[in-house]
Amino acid sequence: MYGNFIITDIRPSKNTINILLIQLGWIFCRRHLYIYLTKKEEKRLTPLLKLSNISVNT
């Protein structure tokens, strides 16, 4: 298990991801998250993951 939350139903939408990251403050496992993202969305989201101190070792 990676972290406290495992996200299994993510829609590749910027708004959905931002709501989950900012409003709910969920911890994402980067490996699981990226499965649901296109390359363009992955590049756009990477800075948010870094700012949120995302770690798979929590």
Secondary structure, 3 states (H helix, E strand, C coil): CCCCCCCCCCCCCHHHHHHHHHHCCCCCCHHHHHHCCCHHHHHHHHHHHHHCCCCCCC
